[in-house]
């Protein structure tokens, strides 16, 4: 079961909740679709979730740890871009 939610700890964000047998997991700006043996991952590259903990990059999307996307198959995903300060060094 997938459900899109909007809340704003830092700014407006879309979080996909993926429910499986092990419970509810959240992913930031990541939508997955499994059709047969094909996994499709969709990410909006215009969204931002603030700076990383080091401040060297801006988080665009994250699975927030390893998540099961099919029986016995896990995915760990982080999409980010360098901050302007880090890019100029």
Protein Blocks (a to p, Z undefined) as FASTA:
>chain_A
ZZdddddfkbccdddddddfkbccddehiacddehjaccddddfkbcebjafkopaccfb
deeiaadfbghiacddddddddfklmmZZ
